[in-house]
Amino acid sequence: MIPSSRSDGPNATDDKVSRIEALVLPHLDAAYNLVRWLAHSEQDAADIVHEAFLRAVRYADSFQGGNARAWWLAIVRSTYLTWVSKATGSRAPLSLEEVTKAGDEDQPADPGRSPEELAHWSQCADMLAELLAALPTGFREIILLREMEELSYREIADLLQVPVGTVMSRLARAREMLRRAWAERRAG
Amino acid sequence: MDCRTASMLLQPCFDGELDEGTAASVRAHIAACADCAREMAALQALRDAMKRSVPRYTAPQSLRDRLKQPIPSAGPAAAPLRPARRFPPPWLAIAASLLLAASLGAGLAWRWGPAGPAPAASELLLHDLVSSHLRAVAASSSVDVLSSDRHTVRPWFAGKVEVAPPAIDLSAQGFELVGGRVDYVGARRVAVLVYKHGQHVIDLFVLPEDTPGMTGGEATAGAVMRQGLSLVHRRVGDVQAWAVSDLDSKELAAFGDALAGAH
């Protein structure tokens, strides 16, 4: 699986570039959107996607068919993780402590499920982006992958390299946290 | 379908992850249950609101222009983030280690977390077992190797899991071995033996000794209940096992005893 160490000639590189362009350019916005939401900065997001593109070209051979978007987003995410760990020296860049904390809470989840809540959602929809941006990264990421990129549990599990059960529980918590944050906002 | 099971399956149903039969029974439940119907409507409201008001960023033209530039095969560094080209680290190895770290983190984060009064590892373990059981029951096939012959089932697990399952024949006691599958508990792959008792499915999880949350030493005799399911822990020979089922807790305890006794 390790890419060969021979140096590619210019032609081989050109071939790879056009192959990768065909694979990933249709999903460039998806990649940029994901990283922009994770990294919070336009310049960082552009740098990370650019770097991910170079990686994709370099390791084009690792694409064995299948879902090109999921393969490409996995590279983008791993590039983002590298970027975070370089920037912070942190070993657990995706706020896993926060995942733990939130998991331990597990209060009976009922931030108000009245019909008024539903009506309120539409009125307060504007604050949703803000609340989403404030979610711990691991939760923000999973809800983006599901709701914006519309990936399946299996695709998300493969992308994050976690069991499907973890995807389910983390996604449920992410949704719960968003709704709870909204309920608190409404109360406050 | 009871409310607890349905509420567990609401989100997979909402996300289109259930097979048609299970989805139909969840929908039937929702039609009759105001709480679950509201929950479902709230999920839809969240999705609608996100679609409507969460901005989707599009890649700026400057980025598209950058991607069109020829990739230098040597010479001037193209991107600030780019690793030194002379020693290209294998992408797969980097990604794999990162992803491994991330997945271990996801599975084991609570081990690093503060050892406070948290519901703790044992509760998370029970949660994993219950989710895994419900997911398997919800899936169209909960069995990867379909066989009542324990001499077929046991070797099938070789190389797939850390701890080989005992695969004990309990048909005389009314528990029929129907097969097995590989599932996850935390981030580890474990063997699950699937038994049937009448219409009830029993998942028997065979866990490594050092599974976080595994109660060591003495197994408790009775069953614990979580989300309407019974769970029973037994030591079977030299392995640790948890049985999960919608069976009555006494019957499941009897299954556990038969299992422990048969070894």
Contacts between the chains, C-beta under 8 A, distances in Angstrom:
chain1	res1	chain2	res2	distance
A	1	B	92	5.3
A	2	B	90	4.5
A	2	B	92	6.5
A	2	B	93	6.9
A	3	B	88	7.6
A	3	B	90	6.0
A	3	B	91	6.9
A	3	B	92	7.6
A	5	B	88	7.9
A	7	B	73	7.7
A	8	B	73	7.3
A	10	B	73	6.3
A	13	B	71	6.5
A	13	B	73	5.8
A	17	B	71	6.2
A	21	B	67	7.7
A	25	B	67	7.5
A	28	B	59	4.7
A	28	B	63	7.7
A	28	B	64	7.1
A	28	B	67	7.6
A	29	B	56	7.4
A	29	B	57	7.7
A	29	B	58	4.8
A	29	B	59	5.3
A	31	B	59	7.5
A	32	B	57	5.9
A	32	B	58	6.7
A	32	B	59	3.9
A	32	B	60	7.7
A	32	B	63	6.7
A	33	B	56	5.4
A	33	B	57	4.7
A	33	B	58	7.3
A	36	B	57	4.2
A	37	B	57	7.3
A	42	B	60	7.1
A	45	B	57	7.5
A	46	B	59	7.7
A	46	B	60	6.4
A	46	B	62	6.8
A	46	B	63	4.5
A	46	B	66	7.4
A	47	B	79	6.8
A	47	B	80	6.6
A	47	B	81	5.9
A	48	B	81	7.2
A	49	B	59	6.9
A	49	B	63	6.2
A	50	B	63	6.5
A	50	B	66	5.4
A	50	B	67	6.7
A	50	B	79	5.5
A	50	B	81	7.9
A	51	B	79	5.3
A	51	B	81	4.2
A	51	B	82	6.3
A	53	B	67	5.5
A	54	B	71	6.6
A	54	B	78	6.9
A	54	B	79	6.3
A	54	B	82	6.2
A	55	B	91	5.7
A	57	B	71	6.3
A	58	B	88	6.5
A	58	B	91	6.3
A	59	B	90	8.0
A	59	B	91	3.6
A	59	B	92	6.9
A	62	B	91	6.4
A	62	B	92	5.8
A	74	B	95	7.2
A	74	B	99	7.9
A	75	B	91	7.7
A	75	B	95	7.2
A	78	B	94	7.1
A	78	B	95	4.4
A	78	B	98	5.2
A	78	B	99	6.6
A	79	B	81	7.6
A	81	B	98	5.0
A	81	B	102	7.0
A	82	B	81	7.7
A	82	B	94	7.1
A	82	B	98	6.8
A	83	B	81	6.3
A	86	B	81	7.7
A	91	B	101	6.9
A	92	B	101	7.6
A	92	B	105	5.4
A	92	B	109	7.8
A	94	B	102	6.3
A	94	B	105	7.2
A	96	B	105	4.4
A	96	B	106	6.8
A	96	B	109	4.3
A	96	B	112	7.9
A	97	B	109	7.0
A	97	B	112	7.6
A	97	B	113	6.4
A	99	B	106	7.1
A	99	B	109	5.7
A	100	B	109	4.5
A	100	B	110	5.0
A	100	B	112	7.7
A	100	B	113	4.1
A	101	B	113	7.3
A	103	B	110	6.9
A	103	B	124	7.3
A	104	B	110	7.4
A	104	B	113	7.4
A	104	B	116	7.8
A	104	B	118	4.4
A	104	B	119	6.2
A	106	B	119	6.7
A	113	B	35	7.7
A	113	B	38	4.8
A	113	B	39	6.4
A	113	B	42	5.7
A	114	B	38	7.8
A	115	B	38	7.5
A	117	B	42	6.5
A	117	B	45	7.7
A	118	B	41	5.8
A	118	B	42	6.5
A	118	B	45	4.8
A	121	B	45	4.4
A	121	B	46	7.0
A	121	B	48	7.6
A	121	B	49	4.9
A	122	B	45	7.5
A	122	B	48	7.7
A	122	B	49	6.7
A	122	B	52	8.0
A	125	B	49	4.2
A	125	B	52	5.5
A	125	B	53	3.9
A	126	B	53	5.5
A	128	B	49	5.3
A	128	B	50	6.3
A	128	B	53	5.3
A	128	B	54	5.9
A	129	B	53	6.1
A	129	B	54	4.8
A	129	B	55	6.1
A	132	B	50	7.6
A	132	B	54	6.0
A	138	B	106	7.9
A	146	B	15	6.8
A	147	B	46	8.0
A	147	B	47	6.0
A	147	B	50	5.1
A	147	B	51	7.7
A	148	B	50	7.3
A	148	B	54	7.2
A	148	B	56	6.5
A	152	B	15	7.8
A	152	B	16	8.0
A	152	B	17	6.9
A	153	B	12	7.4
A	153	B	15	6.9
A	153	B	17	5.3
A	160	B	99	7.7
A	160	B	102	6.7
A	160	B	103	7.2
A	160	B	106	7.2
A	161	B	99	3.9
A	161	B	100	7.0
A	161	B	102	6.2
A	161	B	103	4.2
A	162	B	102	7.6
A	162	B	103	5.1
A	162	B	106	4.6
A	162	B	107	7.1
A	162	B	187	7.1
A	163	B	107	7.7
A	163	B	184	3.5
A	163	B	187	6.9
A	164	B	135	7.0
A	164	B	184	7.8
A	165	B	128	6.4
A	165	B	131	4.7
A	165	B	132	5.7
A	165	B	135	6.3
A	165	B	184	6.1
A	166	B	106	5.4
A	166	B	107	7.1
A	166	B	184	7.8
A	166	B	187	8.0
A	168	B	11	6.8
A	168	B	12	6.6
A	168	B	131	6.6
A	168	B	135	7.4
A	169	B	127	7.5
A	169	B	131	6.6
A	170	B	106	7.6
A	171	B	11	6.8
A	171	B	15	7.9
A	172	B	11	5.5
A	175	B	11	7.4
A	175	B	43	6.9
A	175	B	46	6.2
A	178	B	46	6.6
A	179	B	42	6.8
A	179	B	46	6.7
